[in-house]
């Protein structure tokens, strides 16, 4: 998968790479004719090109207490005439928005149908504006692949248009070497279920989710990884997972709760699977499995795992058992065969996806059975703190919450899950204008703590106006000793004018850039060091607004007197009215005098200035920049913050799929369309 947010591929401890391609059948007589290979490729590519899809995903990740939106690109292929597309979980599994570019360059919206982290397979469905039948590719039988068979990969490398590469199968039973550790997605170990098809067809970031195909034009794999060789999820497994996702929207697996490993090299057994342990409370523990048992048969099927390459097939077999249906298991224990009764249960997710709670400044998730066991907890009640926003309410608490803490109570009310946290938070902040001090009980390892968190989103307060003082409409620098000596004014002190604001009293008085001001009403300006920057402004502020002062100015080595009227100092940027929008994650404020001067905007120019844009927010994704001047939203003029707030409130209420900002950026006027996805809760 190619991330727009990063210049390199970021995935799961190994380089994840995506491919995309699917092929239609060719004439049987050509298949083994090496001389006809170019013609075979042309025929296959021409037939399959209409099924190729470049996938543009806006996904949500959770870091530092925030939901971060990321843009990425991957590949996929249409597998049904009604528009179902198979790809990788790591491409589309966390999608908030999906759009697809078809082979004819048209764009079609899509939705996530279902996803399976354990095999890294996801299915999306195309949503054309008008109903239509799509050209679909076909699956072949990946179990018939042999080392040396030619295969092809098509996809959208680096988010470019579709391409095709050819190679050969180098291994049909590729597993993840121990030196790489576990290959995990959302807590699921992909290598426990998948034996990859290794091949040397060239693949790149952006190819993820595209199929590997044989020269009959059939899908035999879904490309996923690159470790020098490419690795594809076998087509038979991918096809089965896709069918289940289309039918049920999820994958249902059975779980027994024993840990297994290949037979030890020192074992005299040639059949069986070594039981290395059981999880407390699991069906395997209840059935009486013990470490060291050798499982000979399960549900009447002989079991044998002598090599690591056989483990994924065994795990698939266990996962396919019928949940709730008791089966026999025969184990070898102390040289004797023992029959046990075991009833598989439904396998739960290893982890739950975090959610952002802005009022708390945290991302939090529900506890799963597996997470609770890892944390030595007897139950799954509570909410796991996954990350905190720096400087947010939970980090500012004393004691502060921390990653890995479990929130158990709020104001004495039990917190069993995210729904409890959400509902209690809603009650806390209802009708409140300020953050509310809230008592929180949380567990950290074996300790049980209390703290107080100020829950709520604090609005910008009116900073108030600084006391209005007189002002000379110029910018200056101190006439340092070094500068004075170099320009022949060794014995003088004062300031040098660096800018004269147009159409002001200073401009009308004839002050110019480069003038040296040495006195105000004959009082010398004692400024000669860089740190003396406030000496001259302080002398000016001592006069009344509207009064006239006489400046002693040196211009072209000639000393002249310049009378200047002192107006009221304009508001500073920090005094302007601001608005923070937490849906789009950016901050704007009204224009101040100095903005107009710096940007050379006319007095008639209106709009609100973008003061900050949070990385990973919707505004950032829509390429809104700090310093942009928003002049219209969806065609309606935005003269000031009050109008902006009214328009944004309407957007929040209407929940459109996108909003269009018209902005000024430098000398250009641009339109930026910000796509939006609204929470369902």
C-alpha positions in Angstrom: 0.0 0.0 0.0 1.3 3.4 -0.9 0.7 6.1 1.8 0.4 9.6 0.7 1.3 10.8 4.2 4.7 9.2 3.9 7.4 9.1 1.2 8.1 5.5 2.1 6.0 2.5 2.7 5.0 1.9 6.4 3.7 -1.5 7.2 3.8 -3.9 10.1 7.5 -4.4 10.5 8.1 -5.7 7.0 7.7 -4.1 3.7 4.1 -4.5 2.6 3.6 -4.3 -1.1 0.5 -4.5 -3.2 -0.2 -5.8 -6.6 -3.2 -5.8 -8.7 -4.2 -7.6 -11.8 -6.5 -10.1 -13.1 -6.6 -12.0 -16.3 -9.1 -13.6 -18.6 -8.6 -16.9 -20.4 -6.5 -17.3 -23.5 -6.5 -19.9 -26.2 -5.5 -23.3 -24.9 -3.0 -24.0 -27.6 -0.9 -21.0 -26.6 -0.3 -21.8 -22.9 2.9 -23.8 -23.2 4.3 -22.1 -26.3 7.2 -19.9 -25.0 7.5 -18.4 -28.4 4.0 -17.1 -28.2 4.5 -15.6 -24.7 4.3 -11.9 -25.8 1.1 -12.7 -27.6 -0.3 -14.6 -24.6 0.5 -11.6 -22.3 -1.1 -9.2 -24.7 -4.2 -11.4 -24.9 -4.4 -11.8 -21.1 -3.8 -8.1 -20.4 -6.3 -6.9 -23.0 -9.0 -9.2 -21.6 -8.4 -8.4 -17.9 -7.7 -4.7 -18.0 -11.4 -3.8 -17.5 -11.4 -5.6 -14.2 -8.5 -3.7 -12.7 -9.1 -1.1 -10.0 -6.8 1.5 -8.4 -8.1 2.1 -4.9 -7.9 5.5 -3.1 -8.5 5.1 0.6 -8.9 7.6 3.4 -8.3 5.5 6.5 -8.3 6.3 10.2 -5.3 5.5 12.5 -5.0 6.5 16.1 -2.0 8.2 17.5 -1.2 10.5 20.4 -4.9 10.7 21.5 -6.2 11.7 18.0 -7.8 10.0 15.1 -5.4 10.6 12.2 -6.7 10.4 8.7 -4.3 9.0 6.1 -4.6 8.9 2.3 -3.2 5.8 0.7 -3.4 3.9 -2.6 -3.7 0.2 -3.4 -4.9 -2.1 -6.0 -7.8 -4.5 -6.4 -9.7 -6.5 -9.0 -13.4 -6.9 -9.7 -14.6 -10.5 -8.9 -18.3 -10.3 -9.6 -20.5 -8.6 -12.2 -22.3 -6.6 -9.5 -19.1 -4.8 -8.6 -17.4 -6.7 -5.6 -13.7 -6.0 -5.5 -11.1 -8.0 -3.6 -8.1 -6.3 -2.0 -6.0 -6.4 1.2 -7.2 -5.6 4.7 -4.2 -3.4 5.1 -5.4 -1.4 2.1 -9.1 -0.9 2.9 -9.8 -2.5 6.3 -9.8 0.8 8.2 -11.4 2.9 5.4 -13.5 5.9 6.2 -13.8 6.7 2.5 -13.1 4.8 -0.7 -13.0 5.8 -4.3 -11.8 3.6 -7.2 -10.3 4.6 -10.5 -11.4 2.1 -13.2 -9.3 1.0 -16.2 -11.1 3.6 -18.4 -9.9 6.4 -15.9 -13.5 7.0 -14.6 -13.9 7.3 -10.8 -16.4 5.3 -8.8 -17.2 5.5 -5.1 -17.0 2.3 -3.1 -17.9 1.0 0.4 -16.2 -1.5 2.6 -18.2 -4.7 2.7 -16.1 -6.7 5.1 -12.6 -7.3 6.1 -10.4 -10.0 7.7 -7.2 -9.0 9.4 -6.2 -12.6 10.1 -5.7 -13.3 6.3 -5.3 -9.6 5.2 -8.2 -9.8 2.8 -10.9 -7.2 2.4 -13.9 -6.8 0.0 -15.2 -3.5 -1.2 -18.3 -2.8 -3.4 -18.3 -0.4 -6.3 -21.2 2.2 -6.1 -21.7 3.5 -9.6 -24.0 6.5 -10.1 -26.1 4.3 -12.4 -26.6 0.5 -11.9 -24.5 -1.5 -14.3 -22.9 -4.9 -14.8 -19.1 -5.0 -14.5 -16.6 -7.2 -16.2 -15.3 -9.7 -13.6 -12.2 -11.8 -13.4 -12.1 -15.5 -12.4 -10.3 -17.5 -9.7 -8.1 -20.5 -10.7 -7.0 -23.3 -8.4 -3.9 -22.1 -6.5 -3.3 -25.6 -5.2 -2.1 -26.7 -8.6 0.7 -24.1 -8.8 4.2 -25.6 -9.0 7.6 -24.1 -8.5 8.7 -22.7 -11.9 5.2 -21.9 -13.2 4.9 -18.5 -14.9 2.8 -15.9 -13.1 1.9 -12.3 -13.8 1.0 -9.4 -11.5 -1.0 -6.3 -12.5 -1.6 -3.3 -10.3 -1.1 0.4 -9.7 2.5 0.7 -8.4 3.2 4.0 -6.8 -0.4 4.9 -7.5 0.4 5.1 -11.2 -1.8 3.5 -13.9 -2.1 -0.2 -14.1 1.0 -2.2 -15.1 1.9 -5.9 -15.6 5.1 -7.8 -14.6 6.0 -11.4 -15.1 7.9 -13.9 -13.1 7.9 -17.5 -11.9 6.7 -19.2 -8.7 9.7 -19.9 -6.5 7.9 -21.4 -3.4 4.3 -22.5 -2.9 4.7 -22.8 0.9 6.4 -19.6 2.0 6.2 -18.8 5.7 7.5 -16.0 7.8 10.9 -16.8 9.2 11.3 -16.5 13.0 14.0 -13.8 12.4 11.2 -11.5 11.2 9.0 -12.1 14.2 5.2 -12.2 13.9 3.5 -10.5 11.0 0.5 -8.9 12.7 -2.5 -6.8 11.6 -4.8 -5.6 14.3 -3.3 -8.1 16.7 -3.8 -11.0 14.3 -0.8 -13.1 13.3 -1.2 -13.4 9.5 1.4 -16.2 9.3 -0.7 -18.4 11.5 -3.2 -18.8 8.7 -1.3 -18.0 5.5 1.4 -19.8 3.5 2.4 -17.3 0.9 3.1 -18.1 -2.8 6.6 -16.7 -3.4 7.3 -15.3 -6.8 9.7 -12.9 -8.5 7.2 -10.9 -10.6 8.3 -7.3 -9.8 6.0 -5.5 -7.4 6.1 -2.0 -5.7 4.2 0.0 -3.1 0.7 0.6 -4.5 0.4 -2.9 -5.9 -1.0 -4.2 -2.6 -4.3 -6.0 -3.0 -3.9 -6.9 -6.6 -3.9 -10.5 -7.8 -1.2 -12.8 -8.9 -2.4 -14.7 -12.0 -1.4 -17.7 -14.1 -1.0 -17.5 -17.8 -4.5 -18.9 -18.2 -5.6 -15.5 -16.9 -6.9 -16.8 -13.5 -6.4 -15.4 -10.1 -4.1 -17.6 -8.1 -3.1 -15.2 -5.4 -3.5 -11.7 -3.8 -0.2 -10.0 -3.5 0.6 -8.8 0.0 4.3 -8.6 0.8 7.8 -8.2 -0.6 10.9 -9.6 1.0 13.1 -9.6 -2.0 10.6 -12.1 -3.4 7.0 -11.2 -3.7 4.5 -13.0 -1.4 0.9 -13.6 -2.4 -2.0 -14.9 -0.3 -3.1 -18.2 -2.0 -6.1 -17.6 -4.3 -8.1 -20.5 -2.9 -7.9 -19.0 0.6 -8.6 -15.5 -0.6 -11.6 -16.7 -2.7 -13.1 -18.5 0.3 -12.6 -15.5 2.6 -14.1 -13.1 0.0 -17.1 -15.3 -0.5 -17.8 -15.3 3.3 -17.3 -11.5 3.5 -19.7 -10.9 0.7 -22.3 -13.3 2.2 -21.9 -12.4 5.9 -19.9 -9.2 6.2 -17.4 -10.9 8.5 -15.5 -14.2 9.1 -16.6 -16.6 11.7 -13.9 -18.9 13.1 -13.8 -21.4 15.9 -11.3 -21.3 18.7 -10.2 -23.9 21.2 -7.4 -22.0 23.1 -4.5 -24.4 23.0 -1.0 -23.3 21.8 0.7 -25.7 19.4 4.0 -26.1 17.7 5.7 -28.6 15.4 6.9 -31.9 16.9 10.3 -31.5 18.6 13.2 -32.8 16.6 14.1 -35.1 19.5 10.6 -36.6 19.5 10.2 -40.2 18.3 6.7 -39.4 17.0 6.2 -39.1 13.2 2.6 -38.0 13.6 0.8 -35.5 15.8 1.0 -31.8 16.9 2.7 -30.8 20.1 0.5 -29.0 22.7 2.7 -26.3 24.3 0.0 -24.9 26.6 -3.6 -23.7 27.1 -5.2 -20.4 27.9 -7.0 -20.1 31.2 -10.8 -20.4 30.7 -10.4 -21.7 27.2 -12.2 -24.8 25.8 -8.8 -26.6 25.7 -8.2 -26.0 29.4 -11.7 -27.1 30.3 -11.3 -30.2 28.2 -8.1 -31.2 30.1 -5.4 -30.6 27.6 -1.9 -30.4 29.2 1.5 -29.0 28.0 3.4 -31.8 26.4 0.4 -33.7 25.0 0.7 -34.7 21.4 -2.5 -34.3 19.5 -3.0 -37.2 17.2 -6.6 -36.7 16.0 -9.2 -34.0 16.2 -12.8 -34.4 15.1 -11.8 -37.7 13.6 -9.1 -36.2 11.4 -5.5 -37.2 11.8 -3.2 -34.3 12.7 0.5 -34.0 11.8 2.7 -31.0 12.1 6.4 -31.8 11.8 7.4 -28.6 10.1 6.5 -25.0 10.5 5.2 -24.9 6.9 2.4 -27.3 8.0 1.2 -25.1 10.9 -1.1 -22.7 8.9 -3.0 -25.6 7.4 -3.6 -27.1 10.8 -4.7 -23.7 12.2 -7.2 -23.4 9.2 -8.6 -26.8 10.0 -9.1 -25.9 13.7 -10.7 -22.6 12.7 -13.2 -24.4 10.4 -14.6 -26.6 13.2 -18.2 -26.0 14.1 -18.5 -23.6 17.1 -20.6 -25.1 19.9 -20.3 -28.7 18.6 -18.4 -31.1 20.8 -15.7 -33.2 19.1 -13.3 -35.9 20.3 -9.6 -35.3 20.5 -7.1 -38.1 21.0 -3.8 -37.1 22.6 -0.7 -39.1 23.4 0.2 -38.5 27.1 3.0 -40.4 28.9 3.0 -43.0 26.1 -0.8 -43.7 26.3 -3.6 -42.5 24.1 -6.2 -40.4 26.0 -9.5 -39.2 24.5 -10.7 -35.8 25.4 -14.0 -34.0 24.7 -13.7 -30.4 23.5 -16.3 -27.8 22.4 -14.9 -25.0 20.2 -16.3 -21.5 20.7 -16.4 -18.5 18.4 -13.1 -16.8 18.1 -13.1 -13.1 19.2 -11.1 -10.4 17.7 -7.6 -10.1 19.1 -8.0 -6.4 19.5 -10.7 -3.8 19.1 -10.2 -0.7 17.1 -9.6 2.5 19.2 -11.9 5.5 19.1 -11.1 9.1 19.7 -12.7 10.9 22.7 -11.8 14.6 22.1 -13.4 15.7 25.4 -10.8 13.5 27.2 -7.9 13.9 24.9 -7.5 10.1 24.5 -8.0 7.3 22.1 -9.5 4.3 23.9 -10.8 0.8 23.0 -12.8 -2.0 24.5 -11.0 -4.9 26.1 -11.1 -8.2 24.3 -10.7 -11.6 26.0 -7.2 -11.8 24.7 -6.1 -8.3 25.7 -7.6 -8.9 29.2 -5.6 -12.2 29.5 -2.4 -10.5 28.4 -3.0 -7.8 31.0 -3.7 -10.4 33.7 -7.3 -9.2 34.2 -10.0 -11.6 35.2 -12.7 -9.9 33.0 -13.1 -7.5 30.1 -14.9 -4.7 32.0 -13.2 -1.3 31.6 -11.9 0.9 28.8 -8.2 0.6 27.6 -6.4 3.9 27.1 -4.5 3.5 23.9 -2.9 6.9 23.5 -3.1 10.4 24.9 -3.1 13.8 23.3 -0.1 15.8 24.5 -1.4 18.6 26.7 -4.9 17.2 26.6 -7.2 16.9 29.7 -6.2 13.3 30.6 -2.4 14.1 30.3 -2.9 17.2 32.4 -4.6 15.4 35.2 -2.6 14.8 38.4 -1.8 11.9 38.4 -2.0 11.8 34.6 -3.5 8.9 32.7 -1.1 6.9 30.7 -1.1 4.4 27.7 -2.2 1.0 29.0 -4.3 2.3 31.9 -7.8 0.9 32.3 -10.6 3.3 33.1 -13.0 1.5 35.5 -15.2 4.2 37.0 -16.2 7.9 36.3 -17.8 9.8 39.1 -18.5 6.5 40.8 -20.3 5.0 37.8 -18.9 1.8 36.4 -17.3 2.0 32.9 -17.6 -1.4 31.3 -17.0 -0.5 27.7 -16.8 2.4 25.2 -20.6 2.9 25.1 -20.5 3.5 28.9 -17.7 6.0 28.4 -19.5 7.8 25.6 -22.8 8.0 27.5 -21.3 9.2 30.7 -19.2 11.8 28.8 -22.4 13.1 27.1 -24.0 13.6 30.5 -21.0 15.3 31.9 -20.6 17.9 29.2 -24.3 18.6 28.6 -25.2 22.3 28.9 -21.6 23.0 30.1 -19.5 25.9 28.7 -16.4 25.0 30.6 -14.5 21.7 31.1 -15.9 19.8 34.1 -13.7 18.4 36.8 -14.4 14.6 36.8 -13.3 11.9 39.2 -11.8 8.9 37.4 -10.9 5.5 38.8 -8.3 3.6 36.8 -6.1 0.5 37.0 -2.4 0.5 36.2 -1.0 -3.0 36.4 -2.0 -4.1 39.9 -2.6 -0.6 41.3 -5.9 1.2 41.6 -5.8 5.0 41.2 -8.0 8.0 41.4 -7.5 11.2 39.5 -9.5 14.3 38.4 -9.8 15.0 34.7 -11.3 18.3 33.4 -13.6 16.8 30.7 -14.7 18.9 27.8 -13.5 20.9 24.8 -12.5 24.4 25.9 -13.7 27.0 23.5 -11.4 29.9 22.6 -12.0 32.7 25.0 -12.1 36.3 23.9 -8.5 37.4 24.7 -9.7 40.9 25.4 -8.2 44.0 23.9 -4.9 45.3 25.0 -5.0 48.8 26.4 -5.2 51.0 23.4 -2.1 53.1 23.0 -0.6 55.5 20.5 1.3 54.0 17.6 3.6 55.2 14.9 2.6 53.1 11.7 6.1 51.9 10.9 8.4 49.0 11.7 11.9 49.7 13.0 15.2 48.1 13.9 17.6 49.3 16.5 20.5 51.4 15.2 23.2 49.2 16.7 26.7 50.5 17.3 28.1 48.4 14.4 25.5 49.7 12.0 25.9 53.3 13.2 29.7 53.2 12.6 29.3 51.7 9.2 26.9 54.4 7.9 28.9 57.3 9.4 26.7 57.9 12.5 29.1 56.6 15.1 27.9 58.8 17.9 24.2 58.5 17.2 21.6 56.3 18.8 18.0 55.6 17.6 16.1 53.3 15.2 16.0 52.7 11.5 12.7 52.5 9.6 12.2 49.1 7.9 8.6 49.5 6.8 6.1 52.3 6.4 2.5 51.2 6.4 0.7 52.6 3.4 -2.1 55.2 3.7 -1.3 55.9 7.3 -0.2 59.0 9.1 3.4 57.9 8.8 3.1 57.5 5.1 1.3 60.9 4.7 4.0 62.5 6.8 6.6 61.4 4.3 8.5 59.0 6.4 10.6 56.6 4.3 12.3 53.2 4.6 15.9 53.8 5.7 15.2 57.0 7.7 17.0 57.0 11.0 14.9 58.4 13.9 17.2 59.8 16.6 14.7 61.8 18.8 11.0 62.2 19.6 10.1 65.8 20.5 13.8 66.4 20.9 14.1 63.6 23.5 17.0 61.3 22.3 16.2 57.7 21.6 18.6 55.7 23.7 18.7 52.5 21.7 22.0 51.1 20.6 21.9 47.3 21.4 19.8 44.6 19.8 17.8 44.1 23.0 16.7 47.7 23.0 13.8 47.0 20.7 11.1 48.3 23.1 12.8 51.7 23.8 11.3 53.6 20.8 7.7 52.0 21.0 7.6 52.8 24.7 8.4 56.5 24.0 5.6 56.6 21.4 3.1 54.9 23.7 3.6 57.7 26.3 1.8 60.1 24.1 -1.9 60.5 23.7 -3.8 58.9 20.8 -4.3 61.6 18.1 -1.5 63.8 19.3 1.3 65.0 17.0 5.0 64.4 17.7 8.0 65.8 16.0 10.5 63.2 15.0 14.2 64.1 14.4 15.1 62.1 11.3 18.5 61.6 9.6 18.0 61.1 5.8 20.9 61.0 3.4 23.2 62.4 6.1 20.8 65.4 6.6 18.9 66.0 9.8 15.2 67.0 9.4 12.2 67.5 11.6 9.0 65.5 10.7 5.7 66.1 12.5 3.6 62.9 12.6 0.1 62.3 14.1 -0.1 59.2 16.3 -3.2 57.0 15.6 -4.7 54.3 17.9 -2.6 51.1 17.6 -4.4 48.4 15.6 -5.5 45.1 17.1 -2.8 42.4 17.1 -3.4 38.9 15.6 -3.7 37.4 19.1 -6.6 39.8 19.8 -8.7 38.7 16.9 -11.8 36.5 17.3 -11.0 32.8 16.6 -12.9 29.6 16.0 -11.7 26.1 16.4 -13.5 23.4 14.4 -13.1 20.0 15.9 -14.9 18.2 13.1 -12.5 19.3 10.4 -9.5 19.9 12.8 -8.4 23.4 12.0 -8.5 26.9 13.5 -9.4 30.2 11.8 -9.5 33.9 12.9 -10.5 37.3 11.7 -8.1 39.3 9.6 -6.1 41.9 11.4 -4.4 45.1 10.1 -1.0 43.5 9.9 -2.4 40.6 7.8 -3.6 43.1 5.3 -0.3 45.0 5.3 1.9 41.9 5.0 -0.2 40.3 2.3 -0.9 43.7 0.6 -4.7 43.0 0.7 -7.0 45.8 -0.2 -9.2 47.2 2.6 -12.2 45.6 0.8 -10.7 42.1 1.1 -12.8 39.9 3.5 -12.4 36.3 4.7 -11.1 34.3 7.7 -7.5 33.4 8.0 -6.4 29.7 8.7 -4.3 29.9 11.7 -3.5 26.2 12.1 -4.3 22.9 10.5 -4.0 19.6 12.4 -2.0 16.9 10.6 -4.2 14.0 9.8 -7.5 15.9 10.1 -10.1 16.3 7.3 -8.9 19.9 6.5 -5.3 18.7 6.2 -6.4 15.8 3.9 -8.3 18.4 1.8 -5.0 20.3 1.5 -6.0 23.4 3.4 -2.9 25.2 4.6 -2.0 27.4 7.4 -2.1 31.0 6.1 -4.9 30.3 3.6 -7.6 33.0 3.5 -11.1 31.4 3.3 -13.3 33.7 1.3 -16.3 31.4 0.5 -17.7 28.1 1.6 -19.9 26.2 -0.9 -20.2 29.4 -2.9 -21.4 31.6 0.1 -19.1 34.5 0.9 -17.4 34.4 4.3 -16.7 38.0 5.5 -15.8 37.2 9.1 -15.7 34.6 11.9 -19.4 35.0 12.8 -20.5 34.1 9.3 -17.9 31.3 9.2 -19.3 29.8 12.4 -22.9 29.9 11.0 -21.8 28.1 7.8 -19.8 25.5 9.6 -22.7 24.8 12.0 -24.9 24.2 9.0 -22.3 21.8 7.5 -22.1 19.9 10.8 -25.9 19.7 10.9 -26.4 18.7 7.3 -23.4 16.3 7.2 -22.6 16.5 3.5 -20.1 14.2 1.8 -17.9 17.2 1.0 -17.5 20.9 1.5 -15.9 23.3 -1.0 -13.7 26.2 0.3 -12.7 29.0 -1.9 -9.3 30.4 -0.7 -6.7 32.9 -1.4 -3.2 31.5 -1.2 -0.5 34.0 -2.1 -1.4 35.5 -5.4 -3.7 32.7 -6.4 -7.3 31.9 -5.8 -8.1 28.2 -5.4 -10.9 25.8 -4.6 -10.3 23.0 -2.2 -12.8 20.2 -1.8 -12.7 18.6 1.6 -14.3 15.1 1.7 -16.0 14.3 5.0 -17.1 11.2 6.8 -19.3 11.6 9.8 -19.4 9.3 12.9 -22.5 7.1 13.2 -22.6 7.4 17.0 
